[in-house]
């Protein structure tokens, strides 16, 4: 699930109390659910919607997000996480809840 049409069944982007726009659940989502894949061109430059993932060889690859998942904000107690470019719920997510991930210690965010 990479395209916005499929993702719009689960999510909507709207103003967030955390930062700018955020991604919110339109339905309840069970723990462990695959929710979609971050999609966009590969890049070596950092940017507003770039997700960095480590490949098997230890090389970091940036993906400049072009689908709805680009609106996921940071939280120290996230409800989801990426495995590569695939997003999974790490706990039950309730309808209306903001989808968050932990950007990691190197993000400089608390």
N, C-alpha and C positions, 0 to 999 in steps of 0.2 A: 504494500500500500504506500505509494509514493506521491500519487497525484492528489491535488486539492479536492477533487470531486469525491474521492473515497474518504479522505481525511475529514471532510465537512460533515460526514455522518456521525463522527465521534467528537469533533472539536469546533470551537469558534474562537476567533481572535477578537479581543476587545480590550478596553483600557484596564490596566492592572494597577493595584495599589503597591506592587513591588517595584515595577519599572515600566514606563511606557505602555506598550501593548503587551498582552499576555495571551496564553493559550488556555482555554477553559473547556472542561468536559461537558458535553451535551447529554451524556447518559452516564449511569453508574458503570464503572469499569472494575473488573475483578483483579485481584493480585495475580501477577504472572502473565497477564494478557499482553500479547504483542499488539502495539498500538499504531505502528507505522514506521517508515524509514525516512531519515533525513535525506533530502535529495537536492542536488545542485552540482555545479561544476567544481572540479578539484582546483585548489589554489595553494600557493605557497605564501600568500600574504594574509595577515590577520585582518579582520574586519568585523563589522557589527553582527553579522549572522553567520560567521564562520565557526563550524564545529571541528575541533581537532581530534582525530582518532589515531591510535597507534596501530600500525600494521605488524604482521608477524615478525618482520625483520628488525623491529624496533624503530622504524622510520615513522615520523608523524606526517599525516596527510590532512590538509584542510579541505572541508567541503563547504562551499558558499551556498547556504540554504536558500532555496527558491520556493519551497512549499510551506504549508501552514506551520510545520514544526519549527520554523525559524523564530517563532514567537515564544518559545519556551524560556522562562526566566529562571534565575538562580535562587536556590533556597538551601540553607544548611540542613533542613529536614525535608528532603525532596520526596515526591510521591512516585517518581519514575527515574529510570536510568537508561543510558545507551549501552548496548553491546555492539561495538562497531558503530554502524549507522542505524541500527535497529533499536527502537524505543520500546521499553517494557514497563509495566506498572509494578512497582516494588511493594505496594500495599493497595488496599481497596481505595479507589478514587470515586468520590461522590459527584453526582450531577451538579454542575455549577462551580466545582472546585478548580482552582488554577493548577495547570500541569507544570511541575517544576523539576529541575535536576540540580545536582550539586556540581558547579563548574570546576571544583577542585581547589586545592590549596594555592595553586599558582595563579588563580584568577585575581587575587587581591580583594575579593568580596567576602563579606561576613554574612 
